[in-house]
Amino acid sequence: MRILKFSGDNYALGYQLGLESKNYFNHHICESLHYKKLLPYLESEWLKNTAAQIQHLLPSIYNELQGLADGCERDFWEVLLWNCRGDLSPTGPEGCSSIGVKFKQSALLAHNEDGDPDLRDGCFILNAELNNGTQFVSFVYPGSIPGHTMGMNNHGIAYTVNNIRLTEKQIGIPRMITARTLLEADSVENFIDLLEKHDRVGGFHYNVADRFNLTPISIEAPFQGVSALAADTVTVHANHLIHDKFVNIDQIITKSSFCRQKQLQKLSLLNSKSLNEQVCINILKDTASELPIYRMSPDDPDQENTLATVIFTLQKEAIQMVVYDTIIGEKILLTV
């Protein structure tokens, strides 16, 4: 898997991401059914209002989106539309499975990044340093800003992201733009504050931890609110709302999501006394259930495959990120 190194301002970051994405955006994304389903919103008041909110509240991220569009050589509205896809079309191929483990002197976050297999070769790891002093690492899809998959930063925070398929939406900050701001959070408290600060569209689940508390926090964040539950020992999640606070929110729970959640809970309980990095990897590579955690089937019912597996190890001194490419078995090690 490629690593893209970058330093500079937000527009330049977006432009570089656009250059990396141009071929995929023009020849894969724009021709896909998932993109074409979004086209009725391209000239909508909803998209115009969304852009205005981003520009007003998050001007640096707005500049990043503009740079992404320019680098892709596409109209800004087309790129913005693609970065609102989960808010507008809850049936897209974005799933994921996550584990968080608390130890006495460290924390571990483990995650399968499940997405559209047609975009596999266009994905990469971004290692960026912004002019404001923030350095972050994130898995990036072509045509998308970073932050909505998995990432860590030099402020001491790491997190993974799971799709939530909500059936309603509102005007506000799209979930991928919200997730991008979280790449610059400096603590779990700041992370939660950023989620609660603005009106949001759509919803994500986050497993997050920082070097200061070393406790994984399971955060469900639909636009209706935020629920944050600290792990006693282990927490698992497979892209649908499970916290009591949101039991009545309308959502789509696919059969795959249901099966993966059930299997994650079963395996984490069976291995509760021996959870470590390798055991978590083994759980994320499990194929025993009817619809497996490790997803490589060409006829997956959600049109998703596991594109990468990541392990974050957080200690007081540093965060280590190990990324495993699921096709060639490559292992990438990064530290902040």
Summary of the structure (lengths in Angstrom):
residues: 336
radius of gyration: 18.2
end to end distance: 19.1
largest distance: 54.2
contacts: 1210
relative contact order: 0.15
helix: 35%
strand: 28%
